[in-house]
């Protein structure tokens, strides 16, 4: 006669609530552990209901065999979900869908197949009998093999869970300990069931306690959102952080690195951690990075691949308990390029691309200083003749075309190391290091000749322009103002001498 106990009622109720929580997870998925949690809820509900059905013998002998198969399927889901979660929280990897299906199907299908055939059924269930009003299964050798495999997985889960708990930060360690404490009773009673399966006393208890633990955990996650976060460990930080981290002994032997550091600093094709650990710093990095700065200082260096790295050295053994150096490496290539680009744009004229007056203020003192070292340096000033008339007659758009074209011709005439500065609307200054006055005059004549050949199409006759040029060479004792005054006077003489000429 079937005897229904309070334990059976509680088991059915817990299973129903677990399925309700599963629906909530499906409707509102949150967190990276939602997959393992959903699989665990399906597993504990299936396991608990099937174990209760077997215990009560509700479906007769054939039904008990079906429920036994479901019981094993549910327990395997729980084991698999625990392994999945343990891999995630210990940062060992993720199980993808096809791997889950493969791992799940092999033992489960084997069990179902054995139960479906009368000749092989005894390999799973030897005998079904009634003990004190309860249905009890005497399990066969295949079941114990299945249990052994599940036990191995449970051991892996425990090892990964304990490791993650030890490695996590204190703020999350309490949550990890709490989770293990909640699950522990289910594991203890499962061990009793394995030790004494014939009596049937323990068959419903392990899945029921596990179901209650899962329900308690999901309830706590809703009340304490912080529990949904994965434990943060030093391993995870080292792997996820974008900056490189290298731990060295005081005599510069590599103890540990992360992937970001190996990608930045490793010299040659060997970028695995085992290729670096135990070797001296200068043996594993590019020559540009070999000479480390002092503690608390930063080294900026460019690698052979053109990456700009900043290395900062910190001593974490200041109290004498942990003698080690930590190098923080940051790839600042893009930042360096952006800064250089912004600095360049700040000294350029937006319309012509020439340098502007800010650049002139920075550059001309160095040009003047060359004369003190008995090196030639000259400046050439260009001015477009009658430029106002071009603007007045043809409009400012035509004036802009003329200015841009003259700038292009002047740029083409620049010698190596020279710079073109737009100092006014139609006025340019060529800075010419290593050029004496005669060389500067020749450049001025070249620019004038090329500009006089320019033609700008209009609806009528094409527009032509000329330019006047003034040249001055920097002499010892001259200042920047003296040089600019001299070239301005030379340009003034060119204008007075009829324009389209070069004067010094």
C-alpha positions in Angstrom: 0.0 0.0 0.0 1.3 3.4 -1.0 2.2 5.6 2.1 2.5 9.3 1.4 4.7 11.2 3.9 5.3 14.8 4.6 8.7 14.4 2.9 6.9 13.4 -0.3 4.6 16.4 -0.2 7.5 18.8 0.5 9.5 17.2 -2.4 6.6 17.7 -4.9 6.1 21.3 -3.7 9.8 22.1 -4.0 9.9 20.7 -7.5 6.9 22.8 -8.6 8.5 25.9 -7.2 11.8 25.1 -8.9 10.0 24.9 -12.2 8.3 28.2 -11.5 11.7 29.8 -10.8 13.0 28.3 -14.1 10.2 30.1 -15.9 11.3 33.4 -14.2 14.9 32.8 -15.4 13.7 32.2 -18.9 11.5 35.3 -18.9 14.2 37.5 -17.3 17.6 36.1 -18.0 20.3 37.8 -15.9 24.0 37.1 -15.3 26.5 34.6 -16.8 25.3 31.8 -14.5 21.8 31.8 -15.8 22.5 28.8 -18.0 23.9 26.6 -15.3 21.2 27.8 -12.8 18.4 27.0 -15.3 19.8 23.5 -16.0 20.2 22.9 -12.3 16.5 23.8 -11.6 15.3 21.4 -14.4 17.6 18.7 -13.0 16.6 19.0 -9.4 12.9 19.1 -10.3 13.2 16.1 -12.5 15.3 14.2 -10.0 13.0 15.1 -7.0 9.8 14.2 -8.8 11.2 11.0 -10.2 12.7 9.9 -6.9 9.4 10.6 -5.1 7.4 8.7 -7.8 9.8 5.7 -7.4 9.5 5.9 -3.6 5.7 5.9 -3.8 5.5 3.3 -6.6 2.7 5.3 -8.3 3.0 3.9 -11.8 3.6 0.2 -11.2 6.7 -1.8 -12.2 7.0 -0.4 -15.7 6.4 3.1 -14.5 9.0 2.8 -11.8 11.6 1.9 -14.5 10.7 5.0 -16.4 10.9 7.1 -13.3 14.3 5.5 -12.5 15.6 6.6 -15.9 14.2 10.1 -15.3 15.9 10.1 -11.8 19.2 9.4 -13.4 18.7 12.0 -16.1 17.8 14.6 -13.5 20.8 13.8 -11.3 23.1 14.0 -14.4 21.7 17.4 -15.2 22.5 18.6 -11.7 26.0 17.2 -12.0 26.5 18.8 -15.4 25.1 22.1 -14.3 27.4 22.1 -11.3 30.4 21.4 -13.5 29.4 24.1 -15.9 29.0 26.7 -13.1 32.3 25.6 -11.4 34.2 26.1 -14.7 32.8 29.6 -15.0 33.4 30.8 -11.5 36.9 29.3 -11.4 37.6 31.0 -14.8 38.5 27.6 -16.4 36.3 28.1 -19.5 32.7 27.7 -20.7 30.8 24.7 -22.0 29.0 25.5 -25.2 25.7 23.9 -26.4 27.1 21.1 -28.5 29.5 20.1 -25.7 26.6 20.0 -23.2 24.5 17.8 -25.5 27.4 15.4 -26.1 28.2 15.1 -22.4 24.6 14.7 -21.4 23.5 12.3 -24.1 26.1 9.6 -23.9 25.5 8.2 -20.3 21.8 9.1 -20.3 21.0 7.3 -23.6 23.1 4.3 -22.4 21.0 4.1 -19.2 17.7 4.5 -21.1 18.7 1.9 -23.6 19.6 -0.6 -21.0 16.3 -0.1 -19.2 14.3 -0.4 -22.3 15.5 -4.0 -23.1 14.4 -6.8 -20.7 17.6 -8.7 -21.2 19.8 -5.7 -20.2 17.5 -4.2 -17.6 19.2 -6.1 -14.8 22.4 -4.2 -15.6 20.7 -1.1 -14.2 18.0 -2.3 -11.9 18.4 -5.8 -10.4 15.2 -6.0 -8.4 12.2 -3.9 -7.5 10.6 -4.6 -4.1 8.4 -3.1 -1.4 10.0 -2.2 2.0 7.8 -0.8 4.7 5.3 0.6 2.2 7.9 2.1 -0.1 9.2 1.0 -3.5 12.9 0.2 -3.4 15.2 -0.4 -6.3 18.2 -2.7 -6.1 20.6 -1.1 -8.5 22.8 -3.0 -10.9 26.5 -2.6 -12.0 25.8 0.0 -14.7 24.2 2.3 -12.2 27.2 2.1 -10.0 29.5 2.9 -12.9 27.2 5.9 -13.6 27.4 6.9 -9.9 31.2 6.6 -10.0 31.4 9.0 -13.0 29.1 11.4 -11.3 31.2 11.2 -8.2 34.3 12.1 -10.2 32.5 15.2 -11.5 31.3 16.1 -8.0 34.9 15.9 -6.9 35.9 18.3 -9.7 33.1 20.6 -8.8 34.2 20.7 -5.1 37.9 21.3 -6.1 37.1 24.1 -8.4 34.6 25.6 -6.0 37.0 25.6 -3.1 39.8 27.0 -5.3 37.6 29.8 -6.5 36.5 30.5 -2.9 40.1 30.7 -1.7 41.2 32.9 -4.6 38.3 35.4 -4.6 38.3 38.7 -2.9 37.1 38.8 0.8 33.9 40.7 -0.2 32.7 37.8 -2.2 34.2 34.9 -0.3 31.4 34.9 2.2 28.8 34.4 -0.6 30.8 31.5 -2.0 31.1 29.8 1.5 27.4 30.3 2.0 26.6 28.6 -1.3 28.8 25.6 -0.4 27.2 25.4 3.0 23.7 25.3 1.5 24.6 22.5 -1.0 26.6 20.4 1.5 23.6 18.7 3.1 22.5 17.4 -0.2 26.0 16.0 -0.8 26.1 14.3 2.6 22.7 12.6 2.2 23.7 11.6 -1.4 26.7 9.8 0.1 24.4 8.0 2.6 22.2 6.9 -0.3 25.2 5.5 -2.1 26.3 3.8 1.0 22.9 2.3 1.8 20.8 2.2 -1.4 18.7 -0.8 -0.5 16.7 0.6 2.4 15.3 3.5 0.2 15.4 5.9 3.2 17.7 8.3 1.3 16.5 8.2 -2.3 14.3 11.4 -2.1 16.3 13.4 0.5 19.4 14.4 -1.7 17.4 15.9 -4.6 15.0 17.5 -2.1 17.7 19.2 -0.1 19.4 20.3 -3.3 16.1 21.7 -4.6 15.7 23.6 -1.4 19.2 24.9 -1.6 18.7 26.1 -5.2 15.4 27.8 -4.4 17.1 29.5 -1.4 19.9 30.7 -3.6 17.6 32.1 -6.3 15.6 33.8 -3.6 18.7 35.4 -2.1 19.9 36.5 -5.5 16.6 38.5 -5.9 17.1 40.1 -2.5 20.9 40.6 -2.8 21.8 41.3 -6.4 25.5 41.2 -5.6 25.2 37.4 -5.3 24.6 37.2 -9.1 28.2 38.4 -9.8 31.0 36.0 -10.5 33.8 35.8 -7.9 36.6 38.1 -8.8 40.0 36.5 -8.5 43.6 37.6 -9.1 43.7 35.1 -12.0 40.7 36.7 -13.7 42.1 40.2 -13.2 45.5 39.2 -14.6 43.8 37.6 -17.6 41.2 40.2 -18.3 43.1 43.4 -17.7 44.2 45.1 -20.9 47.5 46.4 -19.4 50.4 44.0 -19.1 51.5 42.8 -15.7 54.8 41.1 -15.1 56.1 39.8 -11.7 59.9 39.7 -11.3 62.2 38.6 -8.6 64.6 41.4 -7.3 67.3 40.1 -9.6 64.9 40.4 -12.6 63.8 36.8 -13.1 60.3 36.4 -14.5 57.9 34.8 -12.1 54.5 35.4 -13.7 53.0 37.2 -16.7 49.6 37.8 -18.2 48.6 37.4 -21.8 48.5 41.2 -22.4 52.1 41.5 -21.2 53.3 38.7 -23.3 51.7 40.2 -26.4 53.5 43.5 -25.7 57.0 42.7 -24.5 57.9 39.1 -25.6 60.7 39.1 -28.1 60.4 36.5 -30.8 57.7 33.9 -31.6 57.6 32.3 -28.1 54.8 34.0 -26.2 53.6 31.2 -23.9 54.0 31.8 -20.2 56.3 28.8 -19.8 58.7 30.3 -22.4 59.1 33.4 -20.1 58.9 32.1 -16.5 62.3 31.4 -15.0 64.2 33.5 -17.5 65.8 36.9 -16.9 63.9 40.0 -18.1 66.5 41.1 -20.7 66.5 37.6 -22.2 62.7 37.7 -23.1 62.1 41.3 -24.1 63.1 43.4 -27.0 66.3 45.4 -26.6 64.4 48.7 -26.3 62.8 47.4 -23.1 65.7 45.6 -21.6 67.0 48.5 -19.4 64.3 49.0 -16.8 63.9 52.3 -15.0 64.1 52.7 -11.2 61.3 51.8 -8.8 58.4 54.2 -9.2 59.7 55.5 -12.6 58.3 55.0 -16.1 60.1 54.0 -19.2 58.6 54.9 -22.6 60.0 52.9 -25.6 59.1 52.0 -29.1 59.3 48.4 -30.1 60.4 47.0 -33.5 56.7 46.7 -34.5 56.3 50.4 -33.9 54.3 50.0 -30.7 54.9 52.7 -28.0 54.9 51.1 -24.5 55.1 52.6 -21.1 56.6 50.4 -18.4 56.2 51.4 -14.7 58.2 49.5 -12.0 56.8 49.1 -8.5 58.4 47.3 -5.6 55.8 45.2 -3.7 58.3 44.0 -1.2 58.8 47.2 0.7 58.0 45.5 4.1 60.4 42.7 3.4 57.7 40.0 3.3 57.3 39.8 -0.5 60.5 40.6 -2.3 59.3 41.1 -5.8 59.0 43.7 -8.5 55.8 44.3 -10.6 56.0 45.9 -14.0 52.8 47.5 -15.3 53.0 47.8 -19.1 50.6 49.9 -21.1 50.4 50.2 -24.9 50.1 54.0 -25.6 50.7 53.8 -29.3 47.3 55.2 -30.3 47.4 57.8 -27.5 50.9 58.9 -28.7 49.7 59.1 -32.3 46.6 61.0 -31.2 48.7 63.5 -29.2 51.2 63.9 -32.1 48.2 64.4 -34.5 46.6 67.0 -32.3 49.9 68.8 -31.8 50.5 68.8 -35.5 47.0 70.1 -36.2 47.4 72.9 -33.6 50.3 74.2 -35.7 48.7 74.0 -39.1 46.6 76.3 -41.2 43.3 74.4 -41.8 42.8 75.7 -45.4 46.2 75.2 -46.9 47.8 72.6 -44.6 50.8 74.9 -44.1 52.2 75.7 -40.7 50.7 78.6 -38.8 52.0 81.4 -36.6 52.1 79.2 -33.5 54.6 76.9 -35.3 56.6 80.0 -36.4 56.9 81.1 -32.8 58.2 77.6 -31.9 60.5 77.1 -34.8 62.2 80.3 -35.7 64.3 80.6 -32.5 66.0 77.3 -33.4 66.5 78.6 -37.0 68.1 81.8 -35.6 70.3 79.7 -33.2 72.0 78.1 -36.2 73.8 81.3 -37.1 75.5 81.2 -33.7 76.9 77.8 -34.8 78.1 79.2 -38.1 75.4 77.3 -40.1 73.5 78.9 -42.9 69.8 79.7 -42.3 67.5 82.0 -44.4 63.9 83.0 -44.7 61.8 83.7 -47.8 58.6 85.8 -47.6 56.0 85.5 -50.4 53.1 87.8 -51.0 50.5 87.4 -53.7 50.3 90.6 -55.9 47.1 92.5 -56.0 45.3 89.7 -54.1 42.5 92.1 -52.9 41.6 92.7 -56.5 41.1 89.0 -57.1 38.8 88.7 -54.1 36.8 91.8 -55.1 36.4 90.8 -58.8 36.0 87.0 -58.6 34.9 86.4 -55.0 36.5 84.8 -52.0 36.1 81.3 -53.3 38.5 82.2 -56.2 40.8 83.9 -53.6 40.9 80.7 -51.6 41.8 78.7 -54.8 44.6 81.1 -55.5 46.0 80.9 -51.9 45.9 77.1 -51.9 47.6 76.8 -55.3 50.4 79.2 -54.3 50.9 77.2 -51.1 51.2 74.0 -53.1 53.9 75.6 -55.4 55.8 76.9 -52.4 55.7 73.5 -50.7 57.0 71.8 -53.8 60.0 74.2 -53.9 60.9 73.5 -50.2 64.3 71.9 -49.7 64.7 69.0 -47.2 64.2 70.3 -43.6 62.3 73.4 -44.8 58.9 74.6 -43.6 56.2 76.7 -45.1 54.3 79.0 -42.8 51.1 81.0 -43.7 51.6 84.3 -41.8 48.6 86.2 -43.3 45.7 85.9 -45.7 48.0 86.0 -48.8 51.4 85.9 -47.2 53.8 83.0 -46.6 57.1 82.5 -45.0 59.6 79.8 -46.0 62.0 78.7 -43.3 65.1 77.5 -45.0 67.9 75.8 -42.8 71.2 75.1 -44.5 70.4 77.7 -47.2 72.3 81.0 -47.8 70.9 84.1 -49.3 71.7 83.1 -52.9 70.0 79.7 -52.4 67.0 81.4 -50.9 66.8 83.8 -53.8 66.9 80.9 -56.2 64.0 79.3 -54.4 62.1 82.5 -54.5 62.6 82.9 -58.3 61.4 79.3 -58.8 58.2 79.8 -56.8 57.5 83.1 -58.6 58.0 81.5 -62.0 55.7 78.5 -61.2 53.0 80.8 -59.7 53.0 83.0 -62.8 52.2 79.9 -64.9 49.1 79.1 -62.9 45.7 79.7 -64.5 42.3 79.6 -62.8 39.3 79.0 -65.0 36.3 81.4 -64.8 33.3 82.0 -67.1 35.5 84.5 -68.9 39.2 84.8 -69.3 41.3 82.7 -66.9 42.7 84.3 -63.8 46.5 84.6 -63.5 48.6 85.8 -60.5 52.1 86.8 -59.6 53.9 86.8 -56.3 56.6 89.0 -54.9 59.5 87.6 -52.7 61.7 88.9 -50.1 64.8 87.1 -48.8 66.9 87.5 -45.6 69.8 85.5 -44.2 70.3 85.1 -40.5 73.5 86.7 -39.4 75.4 86.1 -36.1 73.9 88.3 -33.4 70.5 88.6 -35.0 67.3 87.8 -33.0 64.1 86.3 -34.4 62.6 89.8 -34.5 65.6 91.1 -36.4 65.3 88.3 -39.0 61.6 88.9 -39.5 62.1 92.6 -39.8 64.8 92.1 -42.4 62.8 89.8 -44.6 59.7 92.1 -44.3 61.8 95.0 -45.6 63.1 92.8 -48.5 59.5 92.0 -49.5 58.6 95.7 -49.2 61.5 96.5 -51.7 60.2 93.8 -54.1 56.7 95.4 -54.0 58.2 98.9 -54.6 60.3 97.5 -57.5 57.3 96.6 -59.6 56.2 93.3 -58.0 56.8 89.7 -59.3 60.5 90.1 -58.3 62.8 88.7 -55.6 64.7 91.0 -53.4 67.2 90.5 -50.6 
